Amino acid sequence: MLSARNQLKGAVKSIKLGNIMAEVVVQVGENELVSVITRGSVERLGLKEGMSVVVIIKATEVMLETR
């Protein structure tokens, strides 16, 4: 169980590894979400392209724009 309500199912589209950090792009429907996490976290989670993941967004860090 997790208290976060903003959970989106997606698939890892790409991973760019740096020495310490990594950029992980997740495809969620027609949208891409980008997460910057530690390289150690990528390795610990065993993230690979095409792998199914759940993106969890902290509600206090979501910005809205009107158009």
mmCIF file of the N, C-alpha and C atoms, coordinates in Angstrom:
data_MODEL
# 
_entry.id   MODEL 
# 
loop_
_atom_site.group_PDB 
_atom_site.id 
_atom_site.type_symbol 
_atom_site.label_atom_id 
_atom_site.label_alt_id 
_atom_site.label_comp_id 
_atom_site.label_asym_id 
_atom_site.label_entity_id 
_atom_site.label_seq_id 
_atom_site.pdbx_PDB_ins_code 
_atom_site.Cartn_x 
_atom_site.Cartn_y 
_atom_site.Cartn_z 
_atom_site.occupancy 
_atom_site.B_iso_or_equiv 
_atom_site.pdbx_formal_charge 
_atom_site.auth_seq_id 
_atom_site.auth_comp_id 
_atom_site.auth_asym_id 
_atom_site.auth_atom_id 
_atom_site.pdbx_PDB_model_num 
ATOM 1   N N  . MET A 1 1  ? 0.847  -1.185 0.000   1.00 0.00 ? 1  MET A N  1 
ATOM 2   C CA . MET A 1 1  ? 0.000  0.000  0.000   1.00 0.00 ? 1  MET A CA 1 
ATOM 3   C C  . MET A 1 1  ? 0.887  1.240  0.000   1.00 0.00 ? 1  MET A C  1 
ATOM 4   N N  . LEU A 1 2  ? 0.397  2.249  -0.688  1.00 0.00 ? 2  LEU A N  1 
ATOM 5   C CA . LEU A 1 2  ? 1.119  3.509  -0.787  1.00 0.00 ? 2  LEU A CA 1 
ATOM 6   C C  . LEU A 1 2  ? 0.107  4.639  -0.698  1.00 0.00 ? 2  LEU A C  1 
ATOM 7   N N  . SER A 1 3  ? 0.409  5.668  0.047   1.00 0.00 ? 3  SER A N  1 
ATOM 8   C CA . SER A 1 3  ? -0.549 6.750  0.247   1.00 0.00 ? 3  SER A CA 1 
ATOM 9   C C  . SER A 1 3  ? -0.702 7.655  -0.970  1.00 0.00 ? 3  SER A C  1 
ATOM 10  N N  . ALA A 1 4  ? 0.257  7.682  -1.863  1.00 0.00 ? 4  ALA A N  1 
ATOM 11  C CA . ALA A 1 4  ? 0.194  8.562  -3.033  1.00 0.00 ? 4  ALA A CA 1 
ATOM 12  C C  . ALA A 1 4  ? -0.931 8.128  -3.968  1.00 0.00 ? 4  ALA A C  1 
ATOM 13  N N  . ARG A 1 5  ? -1.742 9.100  -4.389  1.00 0.00 ? 5  ARG A N  1 
ATOM 14  C CA . ARG A 1 5  ? -2.868 8.785  -5.255  1.00 0.00 ? 5  ARG A CA 1 
ATOM 15  C C  . ARG A 1 5  ? -2.556 8.995  -6.731  1.00 0.00 ? 5  ARG A C  1 
ATOM 16  N N  . ASN A 1 6  ? -1.542 9.774  -7.047  1.00 0.00 ? 6  ASN A N  1 
ATOM 17  C CA . ASN A 1 6  ? -1.191 10.056 -8.434  1.00 0.00 ? 6  ASN A CA 1 
ATOM 18  C C  . ASN A 1 6  ? -0.222 9.000  -8.938  1.00 0.00 ? 6  ASN A C  1 
ATOM 19  N N  . GLN A 1 7  ? -0.770 7.878  -9.377  1.00 0.00 ? 7  GLN A N  1 
ATOM 20  C CA . GLN A 1 7  ? 0.030  6.758  -9.852  1.00 0.00 ? 7  GLN A CA 1 
ATOM 21  C C  . GLN A 1 7  ? -0.360 6.458  -11.297 1.00 0.00 ? 7  GLN A C  1 
ATOM 22  N N  . LEU A 1 8  ? 0.628  6.485  -12.190 1.00 0.00 ? 8  LEU A N  1 
ATOM 23  C CA . LEU A 1 8  ? 0.388  6.286  -13.620 1.00 0.00 ? 8  LEU A CA 1 
ATOM 24  C C  . LEU A 1 8  ? 1.196  5.097  -14.115 1.00 0.00 ? 8  LEU A C  1 
ATOM 25  N N  . LYS A 1 9  ? 0.532  4.148  -14.758 1.00 0.00 ? 9  LYS A N  1 
ATOM 26  C CA . LYS A 1 9  ? 1.223  2.983  -15.308 1.00 0.00 ? 9  LYS A CA 1 
ATOM 27  C C  . LYS A 1 9  ? 1.821  3.353  -16.657 1.00 0.00 ? 9  LYS A C  1 
ATOM 28  N N  . GLY A 1 10 ? 3.062  2.910  -16.876 1.00 0.00 ? 10 GLY A N  1 
ATOM 29  C CA . GLY A 1 10 ? 3.731  3.206  -18.125 1.00 0.00 ? 10 GLY A CA 1 
ATOM 30  C C  . GLY A 1 10 ? 4.844  2.219  -18.391 1.00 0.00 ? 10 GLY A C  1 
ATOM 31  N N  . ALA A 1 11 ? 5.660  2.538  -19.387 1.00 0.00 ? 11 ALA A N  1 
ATOM 32  C CA . ALA A 1 11 ? 6.788  1.690  -19.758 1.00 0.00 ? 11 ALA A CA 1 
ATOM 33  C C  . ALA A 1 11 ? 8.016  2.553  -19.966 1.00 0.00 ? 11 ALA A C  1 
ATOM 34  N N  . VAL A 1 12 ? 9.168  2.051  -19.542 1.00 0.00 ? 12 VAL A N  1 
ATOM 35  C CA . VAL A 1 12 ? 10.420 2.786  -19.700 1.00 0.00 ? 12 VAL A CA 1 
ATOM 36  C C  . VAL A 1 12 ? 10.727 2.900  -21.192 1.00 0.00 ? 12 VAL A C  1 
ATOM 37  N N  . LYS A 1 13 ? 10.849 4.126  -21.669 1.00 0.00 ? 13 LYS A N  1 
ATOM 38  C CA . LYS A 1 13 ? 11.165 4.375  -23.077 1.00 0.00 ? 13 LYS A CA 1 
ATOM 39  C C  . LYS A 1 13 ? 12.665 4.463  -23.294 1.00 0.00 ? 13 LYS A C  1 
ATOM 40  N N  . SER A 1 14 ? 13.355 5.163  -22.369 1.00 0.00 ? 14 SER A N  1 
ATOM 41  C CA . SER A 1 14 ? 14.804 5.283  -22.509 1.00 0.00 ? 14 SER A CA 1 
ATOM 42  C C  . SER A 1 14 ? 15.429 5.581  -21.156 1.00 0.00 ? 14 SER A C  1 
ATOM 43  N N  . ILE A 1 15 ? 16.715 5.242  -21.072 1.00 0.00 ? 15 ILE A N  1 
ATOM 44  C CA . ILE A 1 15 ? 17.500 5.516  -19.874 1.00 0.00 ? 15 ILE A CA 1 
ATOM 45  C C  . ILE A 1 15 ? 18.836 6.082  -20.320 1.00 0.00 ? 15 ILE A C  1 
ATOM 46  N N  . LYS A 1 16 ? 19.194 7.249  -19.798 1.00 0.00 ? 16 LYS A N  1 
ATOM 47  C CA . LYS A 1 16 ? 20.506 7.839  -20.060 1.00 0.00 ? 16 LYS A CA 1 
ATOM 48  C C  . LYS A 1 16 ? 21.272 7.812  -18.745 1.00 0.00 ? 16 LYS A C  1 
ATOM 49  N N  . LEU A 1 17 ? 22.319 6.999  -18.688 1.00 0.00 ? 17 LEU A N  1 
ATOM 50  C CA . LEU A 1 17 ? 23.099 6.864  -17.468 1.00 0.00 ? 17 LEU A CA 1 
ATOM 51  C C  . LEU A 1 17 ? 24.270 7.824  -17.437 1.00 0.00 ? 17 LEU A C  1 
ATOM 52  N N  . GLY A 1 18 ? 24.436 8.503  -16.304 1.00 0.00 ? 18 GLY A N  1 
ATOM 53  C CA . GLY A 1 18 ? 25.613 9.318  -16.042 1.00 0.00 ? 18 GLY A CA 1 
ATOM 54  C C  . GLY A 1 18 ? 26.442 8.618  -14.980 1.00 0.00 ? 18 GLY A C  1 
ATOM 55  N N  . ASN A 1 19 ? 27.466 9.270  -14.509 1.00 0.00 ? 19 ASN A N  1 
ATOM 56  C CA . ASN A 1 19 ? 28.298 8.672  -13.471 1.00 0.00 ? 19 ASN A CA 1 
ATOM 57  C C  . ASN A 1 19 ? 27.541 8.482  -12.168 1.00 0.00 ? 19 ASN A C  1 
ATOM 58  N N  . ILE A 1 20 ? 26.701 9.467  -11.811 1.00 0.00 ? 20 ILE A N  1 
ATOM 59  C CA . ILE A 1 20 ? 25.984 9.428  -10.540 1.00 0.00 ? 20 ILE A CA 1 
ATOM 60  C C  . ILE A 1 20 ? 24.467 9.428  -10.744 1.00 0.00 ? 20 ILE A C  1 
ATOM 61  N N  . MET A 1 21 ? 23.991 10.187 -11.733 1.00 0.00 ? 21 MET A N  1 
ATOM 62  C CA . MET A 1 21 ? 22.559 10.339 -11.967 1.00 0.00 ? 21 MET A CA 1 
ATOM 63  C C  . MET A 1 21 ? 22.140 9.668  -13.268 1.00 0.00 ? 21 MET A C  1 
ATOM 64  N N  . ALA A 1 22 ? 20.821 9.494  -13.421 1.00 0.00 ? 22 ALA A N  1 
ATOM 65  C CA . ALA A 1 22 ? 20.274 8.909  -14.637 1.00 0.00 ? 22 ALA A CA 1 
ATOM 66  C C  . ALA A 1 22 ? 18.975 9.618  -14.992 1.00 0.00 ? 22 ALA A C  1 
ATOM 67  N N  . GLU A 1 23 ? 18.722 9.756  -16.296 1.00 0.00 ? 23 GLU A N  1 
ATOM 68  C CA . GLU A 1 23 ? 17.460 10.296 -16.784 1.00 0.00 ? 23 GLU A CA 1 
ATOM 69  C C  . GLU A 1 23 ? 16.647 9.130  -17.326 1.00 0.00 ? 23 GLU A C  1 
ATOM 70  N N  . VAL A 1 24 ? 15.448 8.961  -16.791 1.00 0.00 ? 24 VAL A N  1 
ATOM 71  C CA . VAL A 1 24 ? 14.578 7.864  -17.205 1.00 0.00 ? 24 VAL A CA 1 
ATOM 72  C C  . VAL A 1 24 ? 13.322 8.462  -17.819 1.00 0.00 ? 24 VAL A C  1 
ATOM 73  N N  . VAL A 1 25 ? 13.060 8.127  -19.079 1.00 0.00 ? 25 VAL A N  1 
ATOM 74  C CA . VAL A 1 25 ? 11.859 8.595  -19.771 1.00 0.00 ? 25 VAL A CA 1 
ATOM 75  C C  . VAL A 1 25 ? 10.849 7.453  -19.752 1.00 0.00 ? 25 VAL A C  1 
ATOM 76  N N  . VAL A 1 26 ? 9.635  7.772  -19.280 1.00 0.00 ? 26 VAL A N  1 
ATOM 77  C CA . VAL A 1 26 ? 8.573  6.779  -19.186 1.00 0.00 ? 26 VAL A CA 1 
ATOM 78  C C  . VAL A 1 26 ? 7.430  7.195  -20.105 1.00 0.00 ? 26 VAL A C  1 
ATOM 79  N N  . GLN A 1 27 ? 6.991  6.285  -20.953 1.00 0.00 ? 27 GLN A N  1 
ATOM 80  C CA . GLN A 1 27 ? 5.861  6.520  -21.846 1.00 0.00 ? 27 GLN A CA 1 
ATOM 81  C C  . GLN A 1 27 ? 4.589  6.157  -21.105 1.00 0.00 ? 27 GLN A C  1 
ATOM 82  N N  . VAL A 1 28 ? 3.703  7.141  -20.954 1.00 0.00 ? 28 VAL A N  1 
ATOM 83  C CA . VAL A 1 28 ? 2.405  6.937  -20.311 1.00 0.00 ? 28 VAL A CA 1 
ATOM 84  C C  . VAL A 1 28 ? 1.351  7.346  -21.329 1.00 0.00 ? 28 VAL A C  1 
ATOM 85  N N  . GLY A 1 29 ? 0.765  6.388  -22.006 1.00 0.00 ? 29 GLY A N  1 
ATOM 86  C CA . GLY A 1 29 ? -0.168 6.709  -23.085 1.00 0.00 ? 29 GLY A CA 1 
ATOM 87  C C  . GLY A 1 29 ? 0.563  7.469  -24.173 1.00 0.00 ? 29 GLY A C  1 
ATOM 88  N N  . GLU A 1 30 ? 0.025  8.626  -24.548 1.00 0.00 ? 30 GLU A N  1 
ATOM 89  C CA . GLU A 1 30 ? 0.656  9.467  -25.566 1.00 0.00 ? 30 GLU A CA 1 
ATOM 90  C C  . GLU A 1 30 ? 1.679  10.426 -24.974 1.00 0.00 ? 30 GLU A C  1 
ATOM 91  N N  . ASN A 1 31 ? 1.849  10.397 -23.672 1.00 0.00 ? 31 ASN A N  1 
ATOM 92  C CA . ASN A 1 31 ? 2.718  11.348 -22.981 1.00 0.00 ? 31 ASN A CA 1 
ATOM 93  C C  . ASN A 1 31 ? 4.006  10.693 -22.485 1.00 0.00 ? 31 ASN A C  1 
ATOM 94  N N  . GLU A 1 32 ? 5.049  11.513 -22.396 1.00 0.00 ? 32 GLU A N  1 
ATOM 95  C CA . GLU A 1 32 ? 6.314  11.070 -21.809 1.00 0.00 ? 32 GLU A CA 1 
ATOM 96  C C  . GLU A 1 32 ? 6.535  11.818 -20.502 1.00 0.00 ? 32 GLU A C  1 
ATOM 97  N N  . LEU A 1 33 ? 6.921  11.104 -19.476 1.00 0.00 ? 33 LEU A N  1 
ATOM 98  C CA . LEU A 1 33 ? 7.298  11.704 -18.203 1.00 0.00 ? 33 LEU A CA 1 
ATOM 99  C C  . LEU A 1 33 ? 8.759  11.399 -17.971 1.00 0.00 ? 33 LEU A C  1 
ATOM 100 N N  . VAL A 1 34 ? 9.497  12.386 -17.454 1.00 0.00 ? 34 VAL A N  1 
ATOM 101 C CA . VAL A 1 34 ? 10.930 12.225 -17.252 1.00 0.00 ? 34 VAL A CA 1 
ATOM 102 C C  . VAL A 1 34 ? 11.241 12.268 -15.757 1.00 0.00 ? 34 VAL A C  1 
ATOM 103 N N  . SER A 1 35 ? 12.027 11.309 -15.328 1.00 0.00 ? 35 SER A N  1 
ATOM 104 C CA . SER A 1 35 ? 12.468 11.256 -13.942 1.00 0.00 ? 35 SER A CA 1 
ATOM 105 C C  . SER A 1 35 ? 13.994 11.268 -13.915 1.00 0.00 ? 35 SER A C  1 
ATOM 106 N N  . VAL A 1 36 ? 14.546 12.074 -13.011 1.00 0.00 ? 36 VAL A N  1 
ATOM 107 C CA . VAL A 1 36 ? 15.991 12.072 -12.800 1.00 0.00 ? 36 VAL A CA 1 
ATOM 108 C C  . VAL A 1 36 ? 16.228 11.445 -11.430 1.00 0.00 ? 36 VAL A C  1 
ATOM 109 N N  . ILE A 1 37 ? 16.868 10.280 -11.449 1.00 0.00 ? 37 ILE A N  1 
ATOM 110 C CA . ILE A 1 37 ? 17.123 9.531  -10.220 1.00 0.00 ? 37 ILE A CA 1 
ATOM 111 C C  . ILE A 1 37 ? 18.592 9.116  -10.198 1.00 0.00 ? 37 ILE A C  1 
ATOM 112 N N  . THR A 1 38 ? 19.024 8.571  -9.097  1.00 0.00 ? 38 THR A N  1 
ATOM 113 C CA . THR A 1 38 ? 20.420 8.141  -9.037  1.00 0.00 ? 38 THR A CA 1 
ATOM 114 C C  . THR A 1 38 ? 20.651 6.918  -9.916  1.00 0.00 ? 38 THR A C  1 
ATOM 115 N N  . ARG A 1 39 ? 21.869 6.804  -10.390 1.00 0.00 ? 39 ARG A N  1 
ATOM 116 C CA . ARG A 1 39 ? 22.244 5.624  -11.174 1.00 0.00 ? 39 ARG A CA 1 
ATOM 117 C C  . ARG A 1 39 ? 22.085 4.368  -10.316 1.00 0.00 ? 39 ARG A C  1 
ATOM 118 N N  . GLY A 1 40 ? 22.418 4.490  -9.024  1.00 0.00 ? 40 GLY A N  1 
ATOM 119 C CA . GLY A 1 40 ? 22.261 3.362  -8.113  1.00 0.00 ? 40 GLY A CA 1 
ATOM 120 C C  . GLY A 1 40 ? 20.821 2.891  -8.033  1.00 0.00 ? 40 GLY A C  1 
ATOM 121 N N  . SER A 1 41 ? 19.878 3.818  -8.069  1.00 0.00 ? 41 SER A N  1 
ATOM 122 C CA . SER A 1 41 ? 18.460 3.447  -8.033  1.00 0.00 ? 41 SER A CA 1 
ATOM 123 C C  . SER A 1 41 ? 18.062 2.704  -9.305  1.00 0.00 ? 41 SER A C  1 
ATOM 124 N N  . VAL A 1 42 ? 18.557 3.164  -10.459 1.00 0.00 ? 42 VAL A N  1 
ATOM 125 C CA . VAL A 1 42 ? 18.284 2.465  -11.724 1.00 0.00 ? 42 VAL A CA 1 
ATOM 126 C C  . VAL A 1 42 ? 18.792 1.027  -11.631 1.00 0.00 ? 42 VAL A C  1 
ATOM 127 N N  . GLU A 1 43 ? 19.999 0.872  -11.137 1.00 0.00 ? 43 GLU A N  1 
ATOM 128 C CA . GLU A 1 43 ? 20.600 -0.461 -11.038 1.00 0.00 ? 43 GLU A CA 1 
ATOM 129 C C  . GLU A 1 43 ? 19.878 -1.327 -10.009 1.00 0.00 ? 43 GLU A C  1 
ATOM 130 N N  . ARG A 1 44 ? 19.521 -0.739 -8.852  1.00 0.00 ? 44 ARG A N  1 
ATOM 131 C CA . ARG A 1 44 ? 18.843 -1.492 -7.796  1.00 0.00 ? 44 ARG A CA 1 
ATOM 132 C C  . ARG A 1 44 ? 17.462 -1.961 -8.244  1.00 0.00 ? 44 ARG A C  1 
ATOM 133 N N  . LEU A 1 45 ? 16.757 -1.095 -9.012  1.00 0.00 ? 45 LEU A N  1 
ATOM 134 C CA . LEU A 1 45 ? 15.435 -1.450 -9.517  1.00 0.00 ? 45 LEU A CA 1 
ATOM 135 C C  . LEU A 1 45 ? 15.501 -2.358 -10.741 1.00 0.00 ? 45 LEU A C  1 
ATOM 136 N N  . GLY A 1 46 ? 16.684 -2.469 -11.327 1.00 0.00 ? 46 GLY A N  1 
ATOM 137 C CA . GLY A 1 46 ? 16.834 -3.296 -12.528 1.00 0.00 ? 46 GLY A CA 1 
ATOM 138 C C  . GLY A 1 46 ? 16.089 -2.720 -13.719 1.00 0.00 ? 46 GLY A C  1 
ATOM 139 N N  . LEU A 1 47 ? 16.018 -1.381 -13.813 1.00 0.00 ? 47 LEU A N  1 
ATOM 140 C CA . LEU A 1 47 ? 15.268 -0.747 -14.894 1.00 0.00 ? 47 LEU A CA 1 
ATOM 141 C C  . LEU A 1 47 ? 15.899 -1.038 -16.250 1.00 0.00 ? 47 LEU A C  1 
ATOM 142 N N  . LYS A 1 48 ? 15.041 -1.353 -17.209 1.00 0.00 ? 48 LYS A N  1 
ATOM 143 C CA . LYS A 1 48 ? 15.452 -1.624 -18.588 1.00 0.00 ? 48 LYS A CA 1 
ATOM 144 C C  . LYS A 1 48 ? 14.417 -1.006 -19.516 1.00 0.00 ? 48 LYS A C  1 
ATOM 145 N N  . GLU A 1 49 ? 14.814 -0.660 -20.733 1.00 0.00 ? 49 GLU A N  1 
ATOM 146 C CA . GLU A 1 49 ? 13.867 -0.152 -21.723 1.00 0.00 ? 49 GLU A CA 1 
ATOM 147 C C  . GLU A 1 49 ? 12.778 -1.183 -21.966 1.00 0.00 ? 49 GLU A C  1 
ATOM 148 N N  . GLY A 1 50 ? 11.540 -0.711 -22.057 1.00 0.00 ? 50 GLY A N  1 
ATOM 149 C CA . GLY A 1 50 ? 10.392 -1.576 -22.295 1.00 0.00 ? 50 GLY A CA 1 
ATOM 150 C C  . GLY A 1 50 ? 9.758  -2.130 -21.025 1.00 0.00 ? 50 GLY A C  1 
ATOM 151 N N  . MET A 1 51 ? 10.440 -1.977 -19.909 1.00 0.00 ? 51 MET A N  1 
ATOM 152 C CA . MET A 1 51 ? 9.953  -2.511 -18.636 1.00 0.00 ? 51 MET A CA 1 
ATOM 153 C C  . MET A 1 51 ? 8.734  -1.718 -18.149 1.00 0.00 ? 51 MET A C  1 
ATOM 154 N N  . SER A 1 52 ? 7.733  -2.412 -17.624 1.00 0.00 ? 52 SER A N  1 
ATOM 155 C CA . SER A 1 52 ? 6.565  -1.767 -17.043 1.00 0.00 ? 52 SER A CA 1 
ATOM 156 C C  . SER A 1 52 ? 6.925  -1.171 -15.690 1.00 0.00 ? 52 SER A C  1 
ATOM 157 N N  . VAL A 1 53 ? 6.474  0.065  -15.461 1.00 0.00 ? 53 VAL A N  1 
ATOM 158 C CA . VAL A 1 53 ? 6.715  0.755  -14.199 1.00 0.00 ? 53 VAL A CA 1 
ATOM 159 C C  . VAL A 1 53 ? 5.473  1.553  -13.824 1.00 0.00 ? 53 VAL A C  1 
ATOM 160 N N  . VAL A 1 54 ? 5.435  2.020  -12.604 1.00 0.00 ? 54 VAL A N  1 
ATOM 161 C CA . VAL A 1 54 ? 4.401  2.941  -12.153 1.00 0.00 ? 54 VAL A CA 1 
ATOM 162 C C  . VAL A 1 54 ? 5.091  4.242  -11.759 1.00 0.00 ? 54 VAL A C  1 
ATOM 163 N N  . VAL A 1 55 ? 4.645  5.338  -12.358 1.00 0.00 ? 55 VAL A N  1 
ATOM 164 C CA . VAL A 1 55 ? 5.159  6.659  -12.022 1.00 0.00 ? 55 VAL A CA 1 
ATOM 165 C C  . VAL A 1 55 ? 4.303  7.195  -10.882 1.00 0.00 ? 55 VAL A C  1 
ATOM 166 N N  . ILE A 1 56 ? 4.935  7.611  -9.810  1.00 0.00 ? 56 ILE A N  1 
ATOM 167 C CA . ILE A 1 56 ? 4.223  8.154  -8.661  1.00 0.00 ? 56 ILE A CA 1 
ATOM 168 C C  . ILE A 1 56 ? 4.594  9.625  -8.542  1.00 0.00 ? 56 ILE A C  1 
ATOM 169 N N  . ILE A 1 57 ? 3.590  10.488 -8.598  1.00 0.00 ? 57 ILE A N  1 
ATOM 170 C CA . ILE A 1 57 ? 3.816  11.928 -8.584  1.00 0.00 ? 57 ILE A CA 1 
ATOM 171 C C  . ILE A 1 57 ? 3.336  12.493 -7.258  1.00 0.00 ? 57 ILE A C  1 
ATOM 172 N N  . LYS A 1 58 ? 4.220  13.177 -6.566  1.00 0.00 ? 58 LYS A N  1 
ATOM 173 C CA . LYS A 1 58 ? 3.871  13.818 -5.305  1.00 0.00 ? 58 LYS A CA 1 
ATOM 174 C C  . LYS A 1 58 ? 2.987  15.027 -5.608  1.00 0.00 ? 58 LYS A C  1 
ATOM 175 N N  . ALA A 1 59 ? 1.801  15.044 -5.053  1.00 0.00 ? 59 ALA A N  1 
ATOM 176 C CA . ALA A 1 59 ? 0.800  16.063 -5.386  1.00 0.00 ? 59 ALA A CA 1 
ATOM 177 C C  . ALA A 1 59 ? 1.281  17.482 -5.125  1.00 0.00 ? 59 ALA A C  1 
ATOM 178 N N  . THR A 1 60 ? 2.151  17.692 -4.168  1.00 0.00 ? 60 THR A N  1 
ATOM 179 C CA . THR A 1 60 ? 2.621  19.047 -3.870  1.00 0.00 ? 60 THR A CA 1 
ATOM 180 C C  . THR A 1 60 ? 3.625  19.551 -4.893  1.00 0.00 ? 60 THR A C  1 
ATOM 181 N N  . GLU A 1 61 ? 4.039  18.721 -5.833  1.00 0.00 ? 61 GLU A N  1 
ATOM 182 C CA . GLU A 1 61 ? 5.026  19.103 -6.839  1.00 0.00 ? 61 GLU A CA 1 
ATOM 183 C C  . GLU A 1 61 ? 4.451  19.103 -8.256  1.00 0.00 ? 61 GLU A C  1 
ATOM 184 N N  . VAL A 1 62 ? 3.129  19.154 -8.398  1.00 0.00 ? 62 VAL A N  1 
ATOM 185 C CA . VAL A 1 62 ? 2.483  19.156 -9.708  1.00 0.00 ? 62 VAL A CA 1 
ATOM 186 C C  . VAL A 1 62 ? 2.063  20.578 -10.043 1.00 0.00 ? 62 VAL A C  1 
ATOM 187 N N  . MET A 1 63 ? 2.482  21.078 -11.211 1.00 0.00 ? 63 MET A N  1 
ATOM 188 C CA . MET A 1 63 ? 2.098  22.416 -11.652 1.00 0.00 ? 63 MET A CA 1 
ATOM 189 C C  . MET A 1 63 ? 0.983  22.297 -12.673 1.00 0.00 ? 63 MET A C  1 
ATOM 190 N N  . LEU A 1 64 ? 0.081  23.278 -12.700 1.00 0.00 ? 64 LEU A N  1 
ATOM 191 C CA . LEU A 1 64 ? -1.017 23.313 -13.658 1.00 0.00 ? 64 LEU A CA 1 
ATOM 192 C C  . LEU A 1 64 ? -0.909 24.578 -14.503 1.00 0.00 ? 64 LEU A C  1 
ATOM 193 N N  . GLU A 1 65 ? -1.327 24.475 -15.761 1.00 0.00 ? 65 GLU A N  1 
ATOM 194 C CA . GLU A 1 65 ? -1.346 25.613 -16.664 1.00 0.00 ? 65 GLU A CA 1 
ATOM 195 C C  . GLU A 1 65 ? -2.688 25.638 -17.383 1.00 0.00 ? 65 GLU A C  1 
ATOM 196 N N  . THR A 1 66 ? -3.256 26.796 -17.562 1.00 0.00 ? 66 THR A N  1 
ATOM 197 C CA . THR A 1 66 ? -4.464 26.906 -18.363 1.00 0.00 ? 66 THR A CA 1 
ATOM 198 C C  . THR A 1 66 ? -4.090 27.336 -19.760 1.00 0.00 ? 66 THR A C  1 
ATOM 199 N N  . ARG A 1 67 ? -4.895 26.929 -20.722 1.00 0.00 ? 67 ARG A N  1 
ATOM 200 C CA . ARG A 1 67 ? -4.632 27.292 -22.128 1.00 0.00 ? 67 ARG A CA 1 
ATOM 201 C C  . ARG A 1 67 ? -5.873 27.800 -22.787 1.00 0.00 ? 67 ARG A C  1 
# 
